[in-house]
Amino acid sequence: MTANYQKKLLTGAALAALLMPAMTAARAQDAAGADMLEEIIVTGVARSDGMKKLDASFSITTATAEQIAEQQPSSTADLLKIVPGVWVESTSGTAGANISVRGFPADGDAPFITVQLDGSAIFPPPTLSFLENSSLFRLDDTVERVEVLRGGPSPIFSNGQPGATINFIQRKGKENPEGSMKLTVGDEGLYRVDTYYQGKLDQDLLFSVGGFYRTSDGIRDTEYPADRGGQVSGNVTKILENGEVTFYGRYTKDKNAFYTAIPLMSSNNGKDVSAFPGFSPGKGTLLGNDLRNVVLEVAPGQSISRDFGEGRGVDAGIVGATFDLTFGEWTVSNKMNYLSGQANTRGLFSGANPQTLGSFINETITSANGNAAVLAAAGSAATAGSASFANGGGAITDLNTQVIVAGLWSVDKDIESFTDDLRFSREIFEGNTLTIGAYFADYSSKDVWYLGNNALMTATPNAKLVNVALNNGVQATRAGFVGAPFFAVNAIYNGQNIAGFIADEWALTEDLRIDVGGRVEQQKVNATLENVSGGVDLDGNPLTLANNNASVLNGTFRTLSYKNTETSWTAGVNYYLTPDMSVFGRLNSGFKFPQFDNLRDGQDQMQKIDQQEVGLKTRTRDYAAYVTFFRNTFKGLPFQQFIINPDGSQTQINRIGDSEAYGIEFELLVTPLENLDLALRGNWQKGEYKDLGANSGNQVQRQPEIQFTFSPSYDIPTDWGKLRVFASYNYIGKRFADVENAQRLPSYNTVDAGISADIGENVTVQLSGTNLTNELGLTEGNTRIIGGANTGGVFLGRPIFGRNVKMSVATRF
């Protein structure tokens, strides 16, 4: 049986619609200790019936629906903060996170993170430019549990992810019907309803259905609904004499504000950061109504309208099926799914630091791109021109007004994929089980990009577009824009992966278990791309600077094709020292094929990853410990970065590098007193670049050497139910935003806390808050400047969200 019908823990539910929205709180820590010791996992396991967590010869983190709810994750990526060895930058909002694992070097997105639904990858490539897997998945109460596998045997299963695999396991129908409704409100203008219901249609036909709808003004004030949308999902399970078959479907339509860097102040050699005048680090954003509905000039005489209020959302459906059947001595398992939809990006990407309006006018005069008409406008900023708000509001007379140039980037992505994972397992002799399997994936992406579209705006929350006109009639900006697209893409990509794998698990004794596995995989990619002409004059008007020089799709096309075959392998051993304590060791060697964007830019080298890990796992009713030592070596990582040049133009930089990392991950839980839990989780790692020229020996960018969370909680039984008080102290060590280690991101800490009340058997009320001390912490610097990015104490960075409080009321039925 799969994990869904092993241990069923109660989920947070929700109160009826008349009650104030709130969050589910209660955790399943009260479940029988024996059940917790027998916890079954299915991710990274060859056989469909799974195995005990203590039997596993790899590192895996699990969480029930109640534990997920208590974490108050702001997004799917944000939930991964519970996983040691995983570094999450979820400050972009619901979508568009950057996620790293175990010191694997990456310049953004989540190239070594795969998101699965019931064991099937929701989209086979972990990351494409402007698309990482977590952006395609929304958490709700239809999720029963999550399992997160790091390293281990994952390079030989499913899509062969060598980093981390996050498997969300859905609720299924059950004989005894149950359901919930949850209403949630937040101080950022959040209103959300979640619901699910499980039951049976017939004696052997079970079903589950649920979903959510949410609207929110956003923790950062955008002047319009930052997040709006919902999701509906359901499944039907047929119980057969020799197993079961499940069919499921999920449709998500959700738009989400995409938050990027804002102006900040820096001092003490980057060790101290503070607010930019007039800008709240925890609540402010340049986004606003003035930047929402814009017209982009993309070719001579051609323009497109875009609503940047759409941010980075998803409009997609997924259908799938799982088969777990027994035929004689063989067990057959098949997992398949099909996804189709859109995952577009409308984002504001900053480049150079803020400056005064007078400085901008002077720079326009002196650079001028060789335009004689502009050079003729000699004089100071005070006499050379004038400025006004582009969308009304009058003239701007103060030349000390802070302004900034930022790009309004538009990316359309139509995506589609089909995956299938088929496995046959049989016990060859007592204690030895052999599994053979095959994996197939067909996936495509149709991309239309217009990157750049730089505009001049005030360096204030909800920025206003600014027009500048020189006294000789030359326009420095038009409708606020100072530039056109610098990088345009029109491409249709298709990829196919076919893999065969074999795994053998042998219980030599009751205490000693070994497993080995291997995989051979072939990838094919074909694409058609429209060619681009650079430096195109969009309007032919020598008196107009704005949008003069663009990279324009020119109506001619080229094709590309790629084919390669690679192998991966793994071997592990697990040994019980005592009935409730085991140790394990694991070796694996994996790879990552180049994806669409790499191939488009001529980067077709393979990425090879070798990993070693040893660990200890133990759990009793009074304590638990999961500790893993790891080491990995990495070769052939392509770095892609768009940088801004001193003259304001943009350049794409491509580099290739290696790395090495080692460290320790830990998850510890102690119950020193009845009803009191003390939990500590985190990791320490040392990750450095290798064979990267002058940057060799530098710390892997973005990822901290140390991060940990200490979480105490206390249950207070009452006559009417139970109170639970919980808190978390989170520490993040210093990091560097760039490969050069010139942009320091200082360490920070945050405090989260909450209280929940179980009232009787069916009602739960929870009040909780995150970043209660309003700490200013950075997850990202200026990714489009190489080296130091500080100008006169001003820089651009992406801070964590400020204080946020939510309340929920829930009912189960």
ZAMARGU-4260 file (C-alpha; in steps of 0.2 Angstrom, whole numbers, plus 5000, padded with zeros to 4 digits):
<rodrens>
0) 5000/5000/5000 | 5005/5018/4997 | 5008/5031/5011 | 4991/5038/5009 | 4982/5023/5017
5) 4995/5020/5030 | 4994/5032/5044 | 4980/5045/5042 | 4983/5060/5053 | 4969/5073/5056
10) 4971/5088/5046 | 4967/5106/5051 | 4950/5110/5046 | 4940/5126/5044 | 4925/5134/5052
15) 4909/5138/5043 | 4908/5152/5032 | 4900/5163/5045 | 4915/5163/5055 | 4930/5174/5053
20) 4944/5166/5041 | 4958/5159/5050 | 4971/5145/5050 | 4971/5127/5055 | 4983/5124/5069
25) 4983/5108/5079 | 4998/5097/5075 | 4997/5078/5075 | 5010/5077/5089 | 4997/5068/5100
30) 4996/5053/5088 | 5001/5037/5096 | 5020/5036/5099 | 5021/5019/5091 | 5013/5025/5075
35) 5026/5039/5074 | 5040/5026/5075 | 5032/5016/5061 | 5031/5031/5049 | 5031/5025/5031
40) 5038/5034/5017 | 5036/5031/4998 | 5048/5044/4990 | 5064/5038/4984 | 5058/5020/4987
45) 5058/5007/4973 | 5043/4998/4979 | 5026/5005/4979 | 5022/4999/4997 | 5036/5010/5004
50) 5046/5007/5019 | 5049/5013/5037 | 5058/5029/5039 | 5070/5021/5050 | 5074/5008/5037
55) 5079/5021/5024 | 5097/5023/5019 | 5095/5041/5014 | 5089/5058/5021 | 5071/5063/5020
60) 5060/5076/5029 | 5042/5073/5032 | 5027/5084/5037 | 5009/5080/5040 | 4995/5092/5035
65) 4994/5099/5053 | 5013/5102/5053 | 5012/5111/5037 | 4998/5122/5043 | 5007/5126/5059
70) 5022/5132/5048 | 5011/5146/5040 | 5020/5145/5023 | 5017/5160/5012 | 5020/5149/4997
75) 5025/5131/4992 | 5043/5136/4992 | 5042/5144/5009 | 5037/5127/5016 | 5054/5120/5012
80) 5062/5130/5026 | 5057/5115/5037 | 5070/5105/5027 | 5088/5105/5033 | 5101/5108/5019
85) 5088/5118/5008 | 5090/5136/5006 | 5074/5145/5001 | 5072/5163/4995 | 5053/5165/4995
90) 5053/5184/4996 | 5047/5185/4978 | 5030/5181/4984 | 5019/5165/4980 | 5029/5161/4964
95) 5046/5164/4957 | 5057/5158/4972 | 5075/5154/4971 | 5079/5137/4980 | 5096/5129/4983
100) 5101/5112/4991 | 5117/5106/4999 | 5129/5119/4992 | 5124/5115/4974 | 5129/5131/4964
105) 5115/5140/4955 | 5113/5158/4950 | 5094/5158/4953 | 5077/5149/4951 | 5078/5130/4957
110) 5087/5119/4945 | 5090/5105/4958 | 5072/5105/4965 | 5059/5093/4958 | 5041/5095/4964
115) 5030/5079/4963 | 5012/5076/4965 | 5008/5058/4971 | 5026/5053/4965 | 5025/5061/4947
120) 5035/5076/4943 | 5022/5090/4939 | 5034/5097/4925 | 5049/5086/4920 | 5062/5100/4919
125) 5065/5107/4936 | 5069/5124/4930 | 5067/5134/4914 | 5071/5153/4914 | 5056/5162/4923
130) 5049/5145/4928 | 5054/5134/4943 | 5043/5120/4948 | 5036/5127/4965 | 5028/5141/4955
135) 5016/5128/4947 | 5010/5120/4964 | 4998/5128/4977 | 4996/5121/4994 | 4979/5118/5001
140) 4970/5106/5013 | 4969/5092/5000 | 4987/5088/5003 | 4989/5075/5016 | 5008/5075/5019
145) 5024/5080/5011 | 5040/5070/5009 | 5057/5079/5004 | 5071/5068/4999 | 5089/5075/4998
150) 5101/5066/4987 | 5100/5048/4991 | 5093/5036/4977 | 5084/5050/4968 | 5096/5051/4953
155) 5089/5034/4947 | 5070/5037/4950 | 5057/5048/4941 | 5066/5062/4932 | 5083/5058/4940
160) 5084/5074/4951 | 5101/5073/4960 | 5096/5088/4972 | 5080/5087/4982 | 5063/5079/4977
165) 5047/5087/4986 | 5033/5074/4984 | 5016/5081/4989 | 5004/5066/4993 | 4985/5070/4991
170) 4971/5064/5002 | 4961/5050/4995 | 4943/5044/4999 | 4940/5034/5014 | 4926/5023/5021
175) 4921/5034/5035 | 4918/5051/5027 | 4926/5067/5034 | 4929/5085/5028 | 4934/5102/5034
180) 4931/5120/5030 | 4944/5133/5035 | 4943/5152/5034 | 4958/5163/5035 | 4961/5182/5037
185) 4978/5191/5037 | 4983/5209/5042 | 4989/5211/5024 | 4971/5210/5018 | 4970/5192/5016
190) 4954/5182/5014 | 4955/5164/5010 | 4944/5149/5011 | 4950/5131/5011 | 4939/5115/5010
195) 4940/5096/5007 | 4929/5081/5009 | 4933/5063/5008 | 4920/5049/5007 | 4914/5034/4997
200) 4903/5033/4981 | 4901/5014/4982 | 4908/5000/4993 | 4925/4999/4983 | 4924/5017/4976
205) 4931/5031/4986 | 4933/5049/4982 | 4941/5066/4988 | 4938/5083/4983 | 4943/5101/4989
210) 4952/5117/4985 | 4954/5135/4990 | 4950/5153/4985 | 4960/5168/4990 | 4962/5186/4988
215) 4975/5197/4996 | 4982/5215/4995 | 4999/5208/4998 | 5012/5210/5012 | 5020/5223/5001
220) 5007/5236/4996 | 5005/5236/4977 | 4989/5247/4977 | 4979/5232/4969 | 4975/5214/4974
225) 4992/5206/4974 | 4986/5188/4975 | 4970/5182/4968 | 4964/5165/4962 | 4961/5148/4968
230) 4962/5129/4965 | 4950/5114/4964 | 4956/5096/4964 | 4949/5079/4966 | 4952/5060/4964
235) 4943/5044/4963 | 4950/5027/4970 | 4944/5010/4965 | 4949/4996/4977 | 4952/4980/4968
240) 4956/4962/4974 | 4974/4964/4969 | 4977/4982/4973 | 4970/4999/4968 | 4968/5012/4954
245) 4967/5031/4957 | 4963/5045/4945 | 4965/5063/4949 | 4963/5080/4942 | 4969/5098/4948
250) 4966/5115/4941 | 4974/5131/4947 | 4971/5148/4941 | 4981/5160/4952 | 4989/5177/4949
255) 5003/5183/4961 | 5013/5199/4963 | 5031/5196/4959 | 5042/5206/4971 | 5059/5211/4966
260) 5073/5222/4973 | 5070/5238/4982 | 5082/5253/4987 | 5091/5250/5003 | 5105/5258/5013
265) 5122/5249/5017 | 5136/5254/5029 | 5150/5246/5039 | 5157/5237/5023 | 5140/5229/5020
270) 5138/5222/5037 | 5124/5234/5042 | 5108/5237/5031 | 5094/5250/5034 | 5079/5258/5026
275) 5081/5269/5011 | 5072/5286/5015 | 5054/5284/5013 | 5054/5266/5009 | 5048/5252/5021
280) 5060/5237/5019 | 5046/5225/5025 | 5031/5232/5016 | 5037/5243/5002 | 5038/5239/4983
285) 5041/5249/4968 | 5025/5241/4960 | 5009/5251/4959 | 4995/5257/4948 | 5007/5268/4938
290) 5017/5253/4932 | 5002/5241/4930 | 4995/5243/4913 | 5008/5248/4900 | 5011/5248/4882
295) 5028/5240/4876 | 5036/5245/4859 | 5043/5229/4853 | 5046/5232/4834 | 5044/5247/4822
300) 5026/5251/4822 | 5022/5237/4834 | 5017/5237/4852 | 5009/5226/4865 | 4999/5230/4880
305) 5003/5221/4896 | 4995/5221/4914 | 5009/5220/4926 | 4997/5217/4940 | 4997/5199/4934
310) 5014/5196/4941 | 5020/5178/4941 | 5005/5167/4941 | 4999/5150/4934 | 4984/5145/4924
315) 4986/5126/4922 | 4977/5109/4924 | 4985/5093/4928 | 4977/5075/4927 | 4985/5059/4932
320) 4983/5041/4938 | 4992/5029/4949 | 4991/5010/4948 | 4997/4999/4962 | 4993/4981/4957
325) 4999/4963/4961 | 4999/4949/4948 | 5006/4933/4956 | 5023/4936/4963 | 5025/4953/4954
330) 5019/4970/4960 | 5016/4983/4946 | 5016/5001/4949 | 5013/5015/4937 | 5012/5034/4939
335) 5007/5046/4925 | 5001/5063/4923 | 4998/5077/4910 | 4999/5095/4912 | 4994/5110/4901
340) 4993/5128/4904 | 5002/5145/4905 | 5015/5151/4918 | 5018/5170/4913 | 5029/5183/4921
345) 5026/5201/4922 | 5040/5208/4932 | 5049/5224/4937 | 5068/5221/4936 | 5079/5234/4943
350) 5097/5238/4937 | 5107/5253/4942 | 5105/5261/4959 | 5094/5276/4962 | 5101/5293/4958
355) 5095/5311/4958 | 5084/5318/4944 | 5098/5330/4940 | 5111/5317/4939 | 5100/5307/4927
360) 5098/5322/4916 | 5117/5326/4916 | 5120/5308/4912 | 5108/5309/4897 | 5117/5324/4890
365) 5134/5317/4892 | 5131/5299/4885 | 5117/5302/4872 | 5122/5287/4862 | 5131/5299/4850
370) 5115/5308/4846 | 5121/5325/4840 | 5104/5333/4843 | 5106/5329/4862 | 5124/5334/4863
375) 5118/5351/4856 | 5108/5353/4872 | 5124/5359/4882 | 5121/5366/4899 | 5118/5360/4916
380) 5103/5349/4922 | 5095/5365/4929 | 5094/5373/4911 | 5095/5358/4900 | 5078/5351/4902
385) 5062/5348/4912 | 5053/5333/4920 | 5035/5328/4924 | 5025/5313/4929 | 5021/5303/4914
390) 5003/5299/4919 | 4998/5316/4926 | 5002/5325/4942 | 5012/5340/4935 | 5030/5345/4934
395) 5044/5339/4945 | 5055/5354/4949 | 5066/5347/4963 | 5082/5340/4954 | 5086/5331/4970
400) 5071/5319/4968 | 5077/5301/4969 | 5073/5292/4953 | 5078/5274/4947 | 5078/5265/4930
405) 5070/5248/4930 | 5064/5236/4917 | 5047/5230/4914 | 5050/5212/4908 | 5036/5202/4899
410) 5038/5183/4897 | 5024/5172/4890 | 5026/5153/4893 | 5013/5140/4886 | 5019/5124/4894
415) 5014/5105/4891 | 5020/5089/4898 | 5017/5070/4899 | 5026/5059/4911 | 5025/5040/4915
420) 5035/5030/4928 | 5032/5011/4926 | 5040/4998/4939 | 5039/4980/4941 | 5045/4972/4958
425) 5047/4955/4963 | 5055/4946/4978 | 5069/4935/4970 | 5073/4926/4986 | 5069/4929/5004
430) 5074/4946/5009 | 5079/4952/4991 | 5067/4962/4980 | 5072/4967/4963 | 5063/4982/4954
435) 5065/4986/4935 | 5057/5001/4928 | 5055/5014/4914 | 5052/5032/4913 | 5046/5043/4899
440) 5043/5062/4898 | 5038/5073/4884 | 5037/5091/4887 | 5036/5108/4878 | 5037/5126/4881
445) 5032/5140/4869 | 5040/5156/4874 | 5038/5174/4869 | 5050/5186/4879 | 5053/5205/4879
450) 5066/5209/4892 | 5072/5226/4895 | 5059/5240/4892 | 5068/5251/4904 | 5058/5265/4912
455) 5062/5280/4923 | 5052/5281/4939 | 5053/5289/4956 | 5062/5279/4969 | 5047/5278/4980
460) 5034/5265/4986 | 5022/5263/4971 | 5034/5272/4959 | 5028/5285/4947 | 5034/5285/4929
465) 5044/5301/4924 | 5046/5310/4908 | 5061/5320/4904 | 5062/5332/4890 | 5077/5342/4885
470) 5076/5360/4880 | 5080/5357/4862 | 5065/5346/4859 | 5074/5330/4862 | 5064/5317/4873
475) 5075/5308/4886 | 5060/5297/4890 | 5043/5294/4882 | 5029/5288/4893 | 5042/5285/4906
480) 5052/5273/4895 | 5070/5276/4891 | 5073/5260/4882 | 5066/5245/4872 | 5068/5227/4873
485) 5087/5222/4874 | 5083/5203/4873 | 5068/5196/4863 | 5064/5177/4861 | 5051/5168/4851
490) 5054/5150/4852 | 5045/5133/4852 | 5054/5120/4862 | 5051/5101/4864 | 5060/5088/4874
495) 5059/5070/4876 | 5067/5059/4890 | 5067/5040/4890 | 5076/5031/4904 | 5077/5013/4910
500) 5082/5009/4928 | 5085/4994/4940 | 5086/4993/4959 | 5089/4979/4971 | 5086/4979/4989
505) 5092/4965/5000 | 5089/4963/5019 | 5104/4952/5023 | 5098/4951/5042 | 5084/4959/5052
510) 5096/4973/5056 | 5106/4975/5040 | 5099/4981/5023 | 5108/4986/5007 | 5102/4993/4990
515) 5110/4997/4974 | 5103/5005/4958 | 5107/5011/4941 | 5099/5021/4927 | 5102/5025/4908
520) 5093/5040/4901 | 5092/5048/4884 | 5087/5066/4881 | 5082/5073/4864 | 5077/5092/4862
525) 5071/5101/4846 | 5067/5119/4844 | 5063/5132/4832 | 5068/5150/4836 | 5065/5167/4828
530) 5081/5176/4824 | 5084/5194/4832 | 5091/5209/4824 | 5100/5221/4837 | 5101/5240/4837
535) 5085/5243/4828 | 5078/5260/4827 | 5059/5258/4832 | 5053/5275/4826 | 5066/5283/4815
540) 5064/5299/4825 | 5081/5307/4829 | 5074/5318/4842 | 5068/5304/4852 | 5080/5294/4863
545) 5066/5283/4871 | 5065/5266/4862 | 5077/5270/4848 | 5088/5255/4849 | 5080/5238/4852
550) 5083/5219/4849 | 5069/5215/4837 | 5062/5198/4831 | 5065/5199/4813 | 5054/5186/4805
555) 5068/5173/4800 | 5070/5157/4810 | 5083/5144/4815 | 5082/5127/4822 | 5092/5117/4835
560) 5093/5099/4840 | 5101/5090/4854 | 5103/5072/4859 | 5113/5064/4873 | 5113/5048/4884
565) 5120/5047/4902 | 5120/5035/4916 | 5118/5037/4935 | 5120/5025/4950 | 5117/5024/4968
570) 5122/5012/4983 | 5116/5013/5001 | 5117/5003/5017 | 5106/5004/5033 | 5110/4995/5049
575) 5100/4995/5066 | 5111/4998/5081 | 5096/4996/5092 | 5077/4993/5088 | 5075/5012/5087
580) 5091/5018/5081 | 5099/5015/5064 | 5114/5022/5054 | 5116/5023/5035 | 5128/5027/5021
585) 5125/5032/5003 | 5135/5035/4987 | 5127/5041/4971 | 5132/5049/4955 | 5120/5059/4945
590) 5119/5072/4931 | 5108/5086/4924 | 5105/5088/4906 | 5105/5105/4898 | 5088/5113/4897
595) 5080/5123/4883 | 5088/5140/4888 | 5105/5133/4890 | 5104/5125/4872 | 5097/5141/4865
600) 5112/5150/4871 | 5124/5137/4865 | 5128/5129/4881 | 5126/5110/4879 | 5138/5103/4892
605) 5133/5090/4905 | 5132/5094/4923 | 5139/5080/4934 | 5136/5078/4953 | 5144/5065/4964
610) 5137/5064/4982 | 5142/5054/4998 | 5132/5054/5014 | 5132/5045/5031 | 5118/5048/5044
615) 5110/5042/5060 | 5091/5041/5063 | 5083/5037/5080 | 5066/5040/5087 | 5057/5036/5103
620) 5042/5043/5112 | 5054/5056/5121 | 5066/5061/5108 | 5070/5060/5089 | 5086/5064/5079
625) 5090/5063/5061 | 5108/5069/5057 | 5117/5068/5040 | 5135/5072/5035 | 5136/5075/5016
630) 5149/5079/5003 | 5146/5083/4985 | 5157/5088/4970 | 5150/5097/4955 | 5156/5099/4937
635) 5150/5109/4923 | 5137/5121/4930 | 5132/5135/4917 | 5130/5152/4924 | 5118/5164/4915
640) 5116/5182/4920 | 5109/5198/4913 | 5120/5213/4919 | 5118/5231/4917 | 5133/5241/4909
645) 5138/5258/4915 | 5130/5266/4900 | 5113/5258/4904 | 5114/5244/4891 | 5112/5226/4896
650) 5123/5211/4892 | 5120/5192/4894 | 5135/5184/4903 | 5138/5165/4902 | 5151/5156/4913
655) 5154/5138/4917 | 5161/5132/4934 | 5163/5118/4947 | 5160/5117/4965 | 5163/5106/4981
660) 5153/5106/4997 | 5152/5097/5013 | 5142/5099/5029 | 5130/5092/5042 | 5111/5092/5042
665) 5101/5090/5058 | 5083/5087/5064 | 5082/5085/5083 | 5066/5084/5094 | 5066/5082/5113
670) 5051/5080/5125 | 5059/5084/5142 | 5042/5086/5151 | 5025/5080/5147 | 5017/5092/5133
675) 5033/5101/5130 | 5042/5099/5114 | 5059/5107/5110 | 5064/5105/5091 | 5080/5111/5082
680) 5083/5109/5064 | 5096/5116/5052 | 5112/5114/5044 | 5130/5119/5042 | 5139/5118/5026
685) 5155/5124/5017 | 5152/5126/4999 | 5166/5133/4987 | 5168/5136/4969 | 5182/5127/4959
690) 5190/5130/4942 | 5181/5146/4941 | 5196/5157/4938 | 5199/5171/4950 | 5183/5166/4959
695) 5189/5149/4964 | 5188/5147/4983 | 5174/5159/4985 | 5159/5154/4994 | 5144/5147/4984
700) 5133/5162/4980 | 5117/5165/4990 | 5118/5151/5002 | 5123/5153/5020 | 5136/5142/5029
705) 5124/5140/5044 | 5105/5141/5046 | 5094/5134/5060 | 5077/5135/5068 | 5073/5132/5086
710) 5055/5129/5089 | 5048/5126/5107 | 5029/5121/5109 | 5019/5118/5124 | 5001/5109/5125
715) 4989/5114/5139 | 4975/5102/5141 | 4958/5110/5147 | 4941/5104/5151 | 4935/5110/5134
720) 4949/5105/5123 | 4968/5110/5122 | 4978/5126/5120 | 4995/5125/5111 | 5008/5138/5111
725) 5022/5138/5099 | 5036/5149/5093 | 5052/5148/5082 | 5068/5157/5082 | 5076/5157/5065
730) 5094/5161/5062 | 5102/5164/5044 | 5121/5166/5042 | 5129/5178/5031 | 5129/5175/5012
735) 5136/5183/4996 | 5124/5188/4982 | 5137/5186/4969 | 5150/5174/4963 | 5164/5187/4966
740) 5158/5187/4985 | 5158/5207/4983 | 5140/5209/4988 | 5138/5204/5006 | 5121/5199/5013
745) 5123/5200/5032 | 5116/5187/5044 | 5099/5190/5052 | 5087/5182/5064 | 5068/5182/5065
750) 5055/5176/5078 | 5038/5168/5074 | 5025/5163/5086 | 5007/5158/5088 | 4993/5150/5099
755) 4980/5138/5094 | 4965/5131/5103 | 4956/5115/5099 | 4938/5117/5105 | 4930/5101/5107
760) 4933/5088/5094 | 4929/5098/5078 | 4934/5116/5080 | 4952/5124/5079 | 4956/5142/5081
765) 4974/5149/5078 | 4982/5166/5079 | 5000/5167/5073 | 5013/5179/5067 | 5029/5179/5057
770) 5044/5190/5059 | 5036/5198/5074 | 5052/5209/5077 | 5051/5216/5060 | 5069/5211/5056
775) 5077/5218/5041 | 5085/5203/5032 | 5091/5201/5014 | 5089/5186/5003 | 5096/5194/4987
780) 5107/5208/4982 | 5108/5216/4964 | 5109/5201/4953 | 5112/5212/4938 | 5129/5220/4943
785) 5145/5210/4944 | 5155/5214/4959 | 5151/5228/4971 | 5134/5235/4970 | 5135/5249/4983
790) 5134/5267/4977 | 5137/5280/4990 | 5129/5269/5003 | 5114/5265/4992 | 5111/5248/4984
795) 5097/5237/4978 | 5091/5221/4987 | 5076/5210/4991 | 5072/5210/5009 | 5061/5197/5019
800) 5043/5202/5022 | 5039/5212/5037 | 5028/5207/5052 | 5013/5198/5046 | 4998/5191/5057
805) 4985/5178/5052 | 4970/5171/5061 | 4960/5156/5057 | 4945/5147/5062 | 4941/5129/5057
810) 4929/5115/5058 | 4929/5097/5054 | 4914/5087/5050
</rodrens>
